[in-house]
């Protein structure tokens, strides 16, 4: 075999190995990517039951219902749409109605979001950036006071 042909085979083998490595890395990323949706975005999209995602918004006032054990059901809203969330476990100490949360989990076949993890804001002025952006997109956010109607009035 000529040296030119050997170099060609070596380069071709390197390209094949590099392509395989890139494919494996992309497959690993795809399995670990978790998308964030507001309730309005989640309702507008077709999301397969069991697909992991993050759902964020405000805990709707009067929606928290605790059952036997450590099960709780509540609704997350972006002030346009609302999604029912079911969670089994201990909620964060800062979890309460009217505050921003992000729930990670998946929708079941009935349209209820079954959360595996619930994250709550950590102080009075903080809201998860994704939740704030979703509220801004819905037109229900004013920069001065946080939540509010389109005209800047608070509910």
C-alpha positions as CSV (number, residue, x, y, z in Angstrom):
1,X,0.0,0.0,0.0
2,X,1.3,3.4,-0.9
3,X,1.9,6.1,1.8
4,X,-0.8,8.3,0.2
5,X,-3.4,5.5,0.5
6,X,-2.4,4.9,4.1
7,X,-2.9,8.5,5.0
8,X,-6.3,8.5,3.2
9,X,-7.4,5.5,5.2
10,X,-6.1,7.0,8.5
11,X,-8.0,10.3,7.9
12,X,-11.1,8.4,6.9
13,X,-10.9,6.2,10.1
14,X,-10.4,9.4,12.2
15,X,-13.5,11.0,10.6
16,X,-15.5,7.9,11.3
17,X,-14.3,7.8,15.0
18,X,-15.0,11.5,15.5
19,X,-18.5,11.2,14.0
20,X,-19.2,8.3,16.3
21,X,-18.0,10.2,19.3
22,X,-20.1,13.3,18.4
23,X,-23.2,11.0,18.0
24,X,-22.7,9.5,21.5
25,X,-22.3,12.9,23.1
26,X,-25.4,14.2,21.4
27,X,-27.4,11.1,22.5
28,X,-26.2,11.7,26.1
29,X,-27.3,15.4,26.0
30,X,-30.7,14.5,24.5
31,X,-31.4,12.1,27.4
32,X,-30.4,14.8,30.0
33,X,-32.0,17.9,28.5
34,X,-35.1,19.1,30.4
35,X,-37.1,21.8,28.8
36,X,-38.9,24.6,30.7
37,X,-42.5,25.6,29.9
38,X,-45.0,28.0,31.4
39,X,-48.5,26.6,31.7
40,X,-49.6,28.5,28.6
41,X,-46.7,27.0,26.6
42,X,-47.4,23.5,28.0
43,X,-51.1,23.7,27.0
44,X,-50.2,25.0,23.5
45,X,-47.8,22.2,22.7
46,X,-48.3,18.5,22.3
47,X,-46.2,17.0,25.0
48,X,-46.1,13.2,25.3
49,X,-47.1,11.7,28.6
50,X,-43.9,10.7,30.5
51,X,-41.7,13.3,28.8
52,X,-39.6,15.0,31.5
53,X,-39.9,18.8,31.6
54,X,-39.9,21.7,34.0
55,X,-43.1,23.6,34.6
56,X,-43.0,27.1,36.2
57,X,-45.3,29.8,37.3
58,X,-47.1,31.0,40.4
59,X,-48.8,28.7,42.9
60,X,-52.5,29.6,42.5
61,X,-54.2,31.1,45.6
62,X,-56.4,28.6,47.3
63,X,-55.2,25.6,45.2
64,X,-53.0,23.7,47.6
65,X,-54.6,20.5,48.8
66,X,-52.7,18.1,51.1
67,X,-53.7,14.5,51.3
68,X,-52.7,11.6,53.6
69,X,-49.0,11.1,53.9
70,X,-46.8,13.5,52.0
71,X,-49.0,13.9,48.9
72,X,-50.0,17.4,47.8
73,X,-51.9,18.8,44.8
74,X,-51.8,22.4,43.7
75,X,-52.1,24.5,40.6
76,X,-49.4,26.4,38.8
77,X,-50.5,29.4,36.8
78,X,-48.9,32.1,34.6
79,X,-52.1,34.1,35.0
80,X,-53.4,33.0,31.6
81,X,-53.4,29.2,31.9
82,X,-53.4,26.8,34.9
83,X,-52.0,23.3,35.3
84,X,-52.7,20.9,38.1
85,X,-49.6,19.5,39.8
86,X,-49.5,16.4,42.0
87,X,-46.4,15.9,44.1
88,X,-45.4,13.2,46.7
89,X,-42.7,14.3,49.1
90,X,-41.8,17.2,51.3
91,X,-42.3,20.6,49.9
92,X,-39.6,23.3,50.3
93,X,-40.1,25.4,53.5
94,X,-40.6,28.5,51.3
95,X,-43.4,27.0,49.2
96,X,-46.7,28.9,49.6
97,X,-49.6,30.2,47.5
98,X,-48.9,33.2,45.3
99,X,-45.2,32.5,45.0
100,X,-43.1,31.4,42.1
101,X,-42.2,27.7,41.8
102,X,-40.6,25.4,39.3
103,X,-41.8,21.8,39.3
104,X,-39.8,19.1,37.4
105,X,-41.6,15.9,36.3
106,X,-43.9,14.7,33.5
107,X,-47.6,14.8,32.5
108,X,-49.6,11.7,33.0
109,X,-52.2,10.6,30.5
110,X,-55.0,12.6,32.2
111,X,-53.2,16.0,31.8
112,X,-52.1,16.2,35.4
113,X,-48.4,17.2,35.9
114,X,-46.8,14.6,38.2
115,X,-43.8,16.4,39.8
116,X,-40.7,14.6,41.1
117,X,-39.1,17.8,42.4
118,X,-40.5,21.2,43.4
119,X,-38.3,24.3,43.8
120,X,-39.4,27.5,45.5
121,X,-38.1,31.0,45.5
122,X,-35.6,31.9,48.2
123,X,-36.6,35.4,49.3
124,X,-39.2,38.1,48.9
125,X,-37.8,39.7,45.7
126,X,-36.5,36.6,43.9
127,X,-38.5,34.8,41.2
128,X,-37.0,32.1,39.0
129,X,-35.9,33.9,35.8
130,X,-37.9,31.4,33.7
131,X,-41.1,32.1,35.6
132,X,-40.6,35.9,35.4
133,X,-40.0,35.6,31.6
134,X,-43.2,33.5,31.2
135,X,-45.2,36.1,33.1
136,X,-43.7,38.8,30.9
137,X,-44.7,36.9,27.8
138,X,-48.3,36.5,29.0
139,X,-48.5,40.3,29.5
140,X,-49.2,39.9,33.2
141,X,-46.0,41.4,34.6
142,X,-44.9,44.9,35.4
143,X,-41.3,45.7,36.2
144,X,-42.0,47.9,39.2
145,X,-44.2,45.6,41.3
146,X,-43.7,42.2,39.8
147,X,-47.0,40.5,39.1
148,X,-49.8,42.6,37.8
149,X,-52.3,43.1,35.1
150,X,-51.4,44.4,31.6
151,X,-52.0,48.0,32.8
152,X,-49.6,47.5,35.8
153,X,-52.3,47.0,38.4
154,X,-51.9,44.2,40.9
155,X,-54.7,41.7,41.3
